[in-house]
């Protein structure tokens, strides 16, 4: 049974999607620089990365944090949008 997880920013995103999107953005070499783990360095593939990350919680946490910091939309400001000089932007 699936539970509703409104506070989980990765709810509904599979680990395979996370790896695929990060690899598309950084490439395997760039991904290995961002998260220093062998599954991204030595013969990298989505399949081998999935196998390793599913068995290694600390590495999965690092990959998920990289995903969130790279692709998550910034949260809206409670004070609305501001321009550089501090005045409010007005929606028309």
RAPEWO-V469045 format. One record per residue. N is the residue number from 1. RES is the residue in one small letter. PHI is phi in whole degrees, -180 to 180 (* if undefined). Layout:
n=N res=RES phi=PHI
n=N res=RES phi=PHI
//
This chain:
n=1 res=x phi=*
n=2 res=x phi=-83
n=3 res=x phi=-103
n=4 res=x phi=-75
n=5 res=x phi=-128
n=6 res=x phi=-66
n=7 res=x phi=-97
n=8 res=x phi=-98
n=9 res=x phi=-67
n=10 res=x phi=-100
n=11 res=x phi=-59
n=12 res=x phi=88
n=13 res=x phi=-109
n=14 res=x phi=-78
n=15 res=x phi=-61
n=16 res=x phi=-62
n=17 res=x phi=-65
n=18 res=x phi=-60
n=19 res=x phi=-64
n=20 res=x phi=-61
n=21 res=x phi=-69
n=22 res=x phi=-65
n=23 res=x phi=-64
n=24 res=x phi=-65
n=25 res=x phi=-81
n=26 res=x phi=-99
n=27 res=x phi=79
n=28 res=x phi=-65
n=29 res=x phi=-64
n=30 res=x phi=-67
n=31 res=x phi=-66
n=32 res=x phi=-65
n=33 res=x phi=-72
n=34 res=x phi=-72
n=35 res=x phi=-128
n=36 res=x phi=-80
n=37 res=x phi=-133
n=38 res=x phi=-64
n=39 res=x phi=-66
n=40 res=x phi=-98
n=41 res=x phi=-103
n=42 res=x phi=-105
n=43 res=x phi=48
n=44 res=x phi=-69
n=45 res=x phi=-155
n=46 res=x phi=-62
n=47 res=x phi=-62
n=48 res=x phi=-69
n=49 res=x phi=-67
n=50 res=x phi=-59
n=51 res=x phi=-60
n=52 res=x phi=-67
n=53 res=x phi=-67
n=54 res=x phi=-70
n=55 res=x phi=-99
n=56 res=x phi=-129
n=57 res=x phi=-57
n=58 res=x phi=-65
n=59 res=x phi=-72
n=60 res=x phi=-61
n=61 res=x phi=-59
n=62 res=x phi=-63
n=63 res=x phi=-66
n=64 res=x phi=-65
n=65 res=x phi=-66
n=66 res=x phi=-63
n=67 res=x phi=-59
n=68 res=x phi=-65
n=69 res=x phi=-72
n=70 res=x phi=-87
n=71 res=x phi=-115
n=72 res=x phi=-73
n=73 res=x phi=-68
n=74 res=x phi=-66
n=75 res=x phi=-71
n=76 res=x phi=-68
n=77 res=x phi=-74
n=78 res=x phi=-69
n=79 res=x phi=-100
n=80 res=x phi=83
n=81 res=x phi=-74
n=82 res=x phi=-130
n=83 res=x phi=-86
n=84 res=x phi=-62
n=85 res=x phi=-82
n=86 res=x phi=96
n=87 res=x phi=-80
n=88 res=x phi=-77
n=89 res=x phi=-80
n=90 res=x phi=-108
n=91 res=x phi=-75
n=92 res=x phi=-111
//
